[in-house]
Amino acid sequence: MSVHSNVKKITTHQLREMKARGEKISMLTAYDYSMARILDGAGIDVLLVGDSASNVMAGNETTLPITLDQMIYHASSVVKAVRRALVVVDVPFGSYQGNSTEALRSSVRIMKESGGHAVKMEGGSEIKESVLRVLSAGVPVMGHLGLTPQSIYKFGTYTVRAREDAEAQKLIEDALLLEECGCFAIVLEKIPATLAHKVSQQLSIPVIGIGAGPNVDGQVLVMHDMLGITQDFKPRFLRQYADLNTVITEGVGRYIADVKSGGFPTEEESY
């Protein structure tokens, strides 16, 4: 019997129950098997196969270049590692906006080919048809409002969103719309904490924040940022929980020194 066989899987329904009883939801990004296995084993509730893979895995400046095939590759690697966490997969830029048929095709491919449990799409009223179409096929959808990195060229900046009343009002309306459509949760990125709190109170579905203050139903961070693998990205909302960059650099440095000096491998490490 596998050690994991009695592990209770996290479902979209359970996330809603967690919100109802005031239990916070923990969420991190993951893009590969080995790391996803560690995060899942540590007890994370939700793993997001983020299009942030475009930045941290592929070295692109924005999330825009990553393709649907690449997202499916990352997602299938993560799904194989997971025993407990809910795996949510970003639908990449250009594969759902403005075309609900395309959105459905992309989402179905993600679910079928990666084994992911849900998809995430950025935007509110402008993607309503796509959200409804995907949900009608039985694919769970997580929304994403506030700073939507796929729209970076529209906004032209990664600064805090929804500071102005009109934008704040639209965000609230979009959040209510996404809930009404049937989304199981919403990510709010880089918006004023008071606004995020207001949204979380108005919705019965979980609101997960990233740079949205403490008064939401859960938090998400990019794993590479939070573990200190990336060093050049230090926004105000990021708390670094480890310094893996230093740990890895020191380990590799010792390995190089041992190889150069002939200290590795020893007789005991040889056949």
PyMOL commands that set and color helices and strands:
alter all, ss='L'
color gray80, all
select helices_A, chain A and resi 12-20+33-42+53-56+68-81+100-114+125-136+149-155+165-181+193-202+223-226+244-261
alter helices_A, ss='H'
color red, helices_A
select strands_A, chain A and resi 25-29+46-49+86-90+118-122+141-146+185-189+207-210+218-221
alter strands_A, ss='S'
color yellow, strands_A
deselect
rebuild
show_as cartoon
